[in-house]
């Protein structure tokens, strides 16, 4: 056979370089890609495309998305339609060949027909019934090797103690050495008794526990399954959550990052702020001194007069009948000593002296005892130095007084024991004292305000049993629930604003100096109505003759229920809050001109309370989550304070005007430093229930908060003139006394304007004075 002389045709593929199938990484740092058959270098193609050229090619070339670079040749190759379809099918997880069908019907040629007899009916061999000779020879050899000692039994493994490799991170071949930040995954929690197929009875859930478990959120459940009991292990079914738990474990290992935190040894004492001791921050209220009783239901609000002599409180009332009661604050001054005979009890009170008197110090001469106008002198008025002297030397109280309603005037004081004895004898003869033992038990310390309560007998000065406290001077029925009361801060005006249902009453209590409340009536009567009637959002109505006799002077009728009223510092303007009045929730009124206006076109959220700034033309509006500060002159929003609480309940501003506190129904008290930030400077969580009221003292660095847990917490809040020094906040005293009624405790708090005394109104129908 001869060979054909026809030449063999070359393949159609054009191989531009003949380097062969070698790794391209070998020539990554060289200008050539390999060598040809003659041993010459094959240089890489010149690619001088920068990022701009690539971007233009991407925008202008319609086949850019199907163009790839061949690493072997260094040229750009355009994929055909078949190649693109193959890539897309592989990306979708399909087979590369379109004609391949993985679901073709398969015919079982062996067992597709059911037969009675087996396929092969060949009888069994004879050797299957006799022992195997080959196995006999193998066993004989193994027995001989064991006898000769050639086959030894396996030695038991020695238990070698394992130790933790301290230097595993130093070994470059270990996992910890190769990966410096390697953190092993946390192991699964070992199963407990509750996961047994037959757990003890205490691990099984009752019906109530099962219902509570079903109502909880999955993240709050202690167990993610319900323990069950089976009689035997064969009765345990397959675990239905196995795949789900394995999947969750894989997600934890894959998605949950692990971080190595360096432990820092910190002394726990360093984490506690260095605060001064409370005894170094005196004066502040520490003791319950008086209890004002007489309200029939919970006392919603209270307010103290600017002079500090009168207190007004409002109650919810029964059957929608509210009442406003005015009480005398006290019958003595801050540096005098008095003992009152009250309905049903006798209470001793000593005023707080300006400084602590040591034995041997000269008594101060700035105060004198009191005498009732037209009556006998009131025993108990001693100078502060004398009071401190008696308490340090005698440790007992000798003066006492039983007095009725009336004014007080100064009387001379000689400072002798005969002076005290004469007054005490006169009061004892008049029935003003409850006995020598009660007088002996009334402890009057030299520093601070001490009280001692002794029960009165049947022959007490008052015919009915009442609460201990100051005199109740007036009771004003208003015919509805009293939501808020506010005494006019101007000392030259005797006026009280009262929120009752859908109206604000301006009441003249007619207390104190007749010239003062007479001038107030003249000021209100001097109003001249304008010639043209102006459209107002409210209606100003003059009081009727019956209302005027009770003290009501003006009635401001609102269309909706009024929640709060507050006065401007000068006493002419006051604001009211109507939370259910749509976009007009805040109104500002001028009492002298009987003019009202709405400062906002629309309200951003439901308004809870408002306040006037004490020194600047600012107006603070508290909604559920924010406190907005508006400039009344520029008519613009100045600041927006974020309270970081769920629902703001109360608001108070520091007398300096740069700090604000607000209480919330989620048991938080937030302090804002408006010069520092719009976020809270401090958040105090010392109450267990909702906060109802907060208050600042006008002269002392004190603020207080009342809560539904029945307590009033007094804190020291010092604001420094140095802007670089932050305010000092120190809780100093927890005052208790109010009883919880219908899950309500303290509803309102207010400080005395000049003394470090605190008033609180509670749901137990009492008003309490802490000194």
Protein Blocks (a to p, Z undefined) as FASTA:
>chain_A
ZZdfbdcdddfbdcfbfnbjadfklmmmpcbfbdcfkopacdddddfbdfklmmmmmmmm
mklmmcccdfknopacdddfklmmmmmmmmnopafblklcfkbccddfklmpccfbdfbl
cdcdfklmpccfklmmmmmmmmmmmmnomaccddddddddddddfklmmpmkbmklmmmm
lccddddddddfklpcbdcfklpccfklmmmmmmpcfklpmbfcdcdddfblklpccdfk
lmmmmmmmmmmmmmmccdddddddddfklmpccdddfklmcccdfbdfbdcehifbdcfb
dcddfkopaccdddebeghiacdddddfbfcdfkbccddddehiacddddddfbdcdehi
acdfkbccdddehiacdehiacfklmmmmmmmnopafbdcdddeddddddddehiaklmm
mmmmmmmmnopagbjklmmmmccdfedjddddddddfkbfbfbdcdeddddfbdcdehia
cfbdcddfbfkbccddddehjaccdddehgajfklmmmmmmmmmmpccdfbdcddfbdcd
dddfklmmnopabdcddfbdcfbdcddfkomaccdddfknojalbccddfklopacdfbf
bdgdjafbdcddfkbccdcdddfkbccdddfklopafbdcdehiabdfbdcddfklpacc
dddfkopacdddfklpmcdfbdcdfbfbdcfbdcddfkbccdddddfkopacdddddddf
blkbccddddfbdcehiaceehiacfbdcddfkbccdddddfkopacddZZ
